[in-house]
Amino acid sequence: MPELVSLLHLVGESSSPIGAFKIEEGGALEELGRNHDAETCGQSPARGELVGAESLPVLLKRLGQDSLTAGQARTFEHRCAASDGAQRCCQVTVQPVGPGRCLWLAADITRQKSEEVSRLTHAERLGYAVHGMNDGIWDWRVDTGEVYFSPRWCEMLGYTSAEVPQQLSSWSDHVHPDDIAWVLAEVQRHFRGETERYETTHRMRNKSGEWLWILDRGEVVLWSSEGKPLRMVGAHTDVTPQKRIEQQLQEQERRTAALMQLAPVGIYHSDRSGRCLYVNEAWCAITGLTPEEAFGSGWVRSLHPDDLDAVFAEWRRFVVEGGPFHLGFRFLAPDGALRHVISRASRLTDEHGVMIGAIGTVLDVTSEHVQEEALTAQRAQMTASARLAALGEMAGGLAHELNTPLAVMSLTVEQLQAQTSAGTVSQERLNRGLARLESTLGRVTRIIKSLRSFARDGEGDAPEEVVLGGFTEDVLSFCRERILNHGVRLNVRLPEPTARAWLSTTQLAQVLLNLLNNAHDAVLGQEMAWIEVSAEGVGDGVRFAVSDSGPGVPESLRERIFEPFFTTRAVGQGTGLGLPISKGLVERMGGSLRLDAGAPHTRFVVELPGASLRAGYGGCTPPDPSVSTPP
């Protein structure tokens, strides 16, 4: 039989485990040959020892008769348990080869079926997972071109399943034209095995014409024996909301970067240790450094040497204690230009609140600093002018203050000379005359010393320990005669004559003298006019007050009396600078000057905290500079 010979030849050459059998008309099975040492499907069908839904001999006989009747081959799969207990799967082909005679070819396909089940199980798991995430799934038979799109896949684009043809173009036609080429390239990379799985994020047009952002993921789950992709499954996830947020954040970052570059103030970003990570153009313009020169610790080299310690100390406090960084310091640009800046910074922290860096600003205040120096010079000039004006107003009183002791000295000298010429002067009389001259000369010396002290600036002088009585007497020596000559009673109230305090005497004397002159001018012409000067301890400080018998400052003027050039005097009789300058002097001493609005008469109060008022001559503790000296 040529057919039998041909089939047996195939059996011999096949690499798969194959067996050939025949069935006689009586139903007996006879093995014709096999190409594998192991028995096909675990046992020889001729022995009828396989276990399944029905024995293999019975199955072969039944299907063989069906094949003979139909006159064509029949192929079926048979699952059974081999003699070793393992489950095996055979593919059996029944071929009629003559009247009442059949040829049976049996191949063990257990391994192939196991691999197929494994692949399908993997695909099913992927499908179930995608379905649970409410994603749209797709299943593409690469070899046939068949595509399955799930209802959710269609719904994601605004369609029903009936509206979406189950073909690849239903996907590709909706991909953005700018994306289709590179997306297909990613598919091919996966086909070539260059990626473990396929994954892209691209745009797809929905039914209403809007572009959605789709996260597309997939994997080949079935390959041919030649390594060609046969089946690929995957899922679509609509990530449009996330993508829009991402785009908004990117746009915000771009705007922020643009604003930082265009900002008129210098902006910097540093790590916790102060190493520079970013500077904008304004920062570079202020410091004269390039970003590359500023990065890391490079910016430190441009700090003014005298400011290094202060900058480092403030940064350490900023890192350890928290709170904002705020400090004024100087930069020395490479061209030698000096820049005065004020820097502020805030901490950047991680999710646990731990500082990881800082972002801050640098404001160029060089022009303001120059203006401040000019204003300081102008203020000093105005103060000097006010002092000279006050001296002018006190000229008459000063002349009387000096003339009186000079007259006493002149008279004493004349008397001593006359008695000496007459030979009548005694030693006792001579001693008394000399003592009077010495005392009077001391008074003149004190007046001249006070005048010289008053005429100087005194700004920057450190506080000195003084006796309040002596200090007050020195101040009154400038104006006592002027006040008394106009019939004004002068009262002085001190804690005790020997009380001592730490005071900036020159500037405080200028303030008190200005207040005394104002009080004198305010009560001129009044009956029973009086002026009072008082001092008292308040905590660790001193409070001076100058009061007069005037009715007080009208409420409508109380807010203006400390304004420069404001005066209630007639034109040409005052500069309007006395009170503003006095207020500035007191504030620079760390104190305050105010009008006591609740007093029944006009009363100005000077308060100096930290002046350390003490009784007696035993001395007193110098004030704390941090309290008595303004920042």
C-alpha positions, 0 to 999 in steps of 0.5 A: 500500500503506497499510502501506508509506506508514505505515512510510515516514512513520515513517522520515521522522519518526524521530530514529534513523538508520532505512532501509526496504527491500523484497525481490522474489520473485527476491531482489533488494533495493530501498531504499525510503527512509531518514531520515539522510544517512549510510548505515544501518550504514555502507553501503546494504544494497541494495549488499551491501557490508557485511562480517559473518558473512554479507553483509547481502543474504544475511541479509535474504533468508534471514530475509525468507523466514522472516518470510514463512513465519511471517507475522510480523515478525522482529527481529535485530541485525547486527554488521559492519564499515563502509566506514571500518573501524569496527565497527557494530551494526544492529537490523533489523526484517523485516515481511511486507507482502504476498505475496512482499514484505517491508519492512525497517527498519534502525537503527544502535544502535552507540552504545546497545550501546556504552553498555550494554556499558560499564554492564554492564562496570562492574557486572561489575567491581564484582561481581568486586571485591566477590567478591574481598573475600568480601562479599555482593553484591546486584543489584536491578532497580529497574524490575521489583523483581527482586533477586539475593542472592549465596550469601555475602550469604545466608551472612552472615545465617546462611541458605542461598540456598534460604532467601532469597527473591529479593525486596527484602523479604528485605533490608528485613525484616531491617533494624533497625526503628530503621534502615530509614527513614533507610536507605531515605532514603539510597537515595532520595538516591542515586536523586535524584543527590545522592550519587555512591554509596549507603553506610550502616552499619546493623543487620541481624538474622541467622537466630539473632536476633542483630543484625549491623552491615552496611556496605552500599554500592551504585551505580546502574549503569543509568538510563533515558533519563528518568534513572530508576534501572533497575539497582543493584548493591552489596555487604554487608560484615560490620563487626560486629567493628569496630563492637564495637571502636568501641563498646568504645572509645567506652564506654571514652572515656565511662568515662575522661571520667567517671572524670576528672571524678570523680577527686579530683585535678586532671587536665589535658591540654596541648599541647607548649608548655603551652597547656591543652586540658582540665581536670576539675572537681577541677582547677577546684575547686583553682585556682578557675578555670573551664575557659574561664579555664584554656584556652590560657595562661589558667592561667598568670595564676593561678600565684604570681608567685614560682613562675613561673620554677621552673614554666617551667624545669621545663617546659622540662626536661620538653620538652627532656630528657624524664622526668616533670614533677614540681614543687610550686608555688602557685596564687592563686585569684581570691578570693585563696586560696593553694593549694599543689599538687604537679603531675606530668605524662607526655609524649604522643608521636606514632608517631615518638616526638615529643612532642605534648602532656602529661597530668598531675595537680595534687594539692592539698597545702595542708592538708598544707603547713599541717600541715607548718608546724605540725609544723615549729613543734612540732619546733622547740619539741621541739628547744628543750625538748631543749636546755633539758633538756640544759642542765639536765643540764649545769647542775652541769658548767657551774657548775664550768666557770664557777666555776673561772675566776671563782675564779682571777680573784677570787684574782688580783684579791685578790693584786694589791690586797694587793700594791698596798696594801703597795706591793710590787707590781712592774710585772712582777707587775702585767703577769702578773696582768693577763694571767692575768685577760685569759686567764681572762676569755676562757675565761669569755667563750667558755663564755658564748658557747657557752652562748648559741649552744647555747640558740638554734635555729640552723635556717637558719644557713649553714655557717661555716668553723671550726677543728675543735679550737676547735669541739670544745673549745666543745662539750666546755666544756659537759660536760667537768667533768661527765664528769671529775667522775664519773671518766670518762676523756675522749679527743679525736681530731682530724686535727690541731688546726688542721684546718678545715671548713665546719659548721652549728656551732649544730645540730651542737653540739646533736647532739654534746652530746646524744650526749656526754650519752647516753654519760655516762649510759650508762657511769656506775658502770662501772670504767675508763669512757671516752668518746671524741670523734673527727673525720676526713675522708671524701671531701670531708666530715667524720665525727664519732663519739662512742664509750663503753665501754658494751656497745652497744645490744641488737639488739632495740632498734636499730630503735627508738632513733630513734623519738620518745619511746622511752627506756631510762632510768627514768621521769622521767629522759629525754624520748626525744626526744634521738636523734630530734631529733638525727637530724632536725637532721643530715638537714636538714644533708644528713648522716646519724646512725647507730648503728655496729652493728659496733663492739665498744662503743657508737658513734654516727656523724655524717657530713656530706658536702661539709664540705670538711675542710682542714688548716692555717689557710689556709682551705677552700673553702665546701661546694657548697650542693646537697650540704651543704644538703638539698633 
